[in-house]
Amino acid sequence: MSDLPHPPEAGQPNAQRRVDISAADLPLHCPMPGKRLWDSHPRVYLPIEPGGEQICPYCGTRYVFAGVADSPG
């Protein structure tokens, strides 16, 4: 097996990371649109509440609800 270096722009797909989300990102799903390699695993919807967090079972990305929910009325 070869130990060829990966080009820097390739990065590591599905590397564990934190993503802050807001109400505009709901319903939360991973991978999110516009992310590099967004199609690297099946889309999974993650339940999340304001102030909460969820971890994607496929890639380990940690989503933190940093925004506030719209208040009624």
Protein Blocks (a to p, Z undefined) as FASTA:
>chain_A
ZZbdcdfklopghiacdddddfklpccddddehiahklmpccddddddehiacddfklop
acddfbccddeZZ
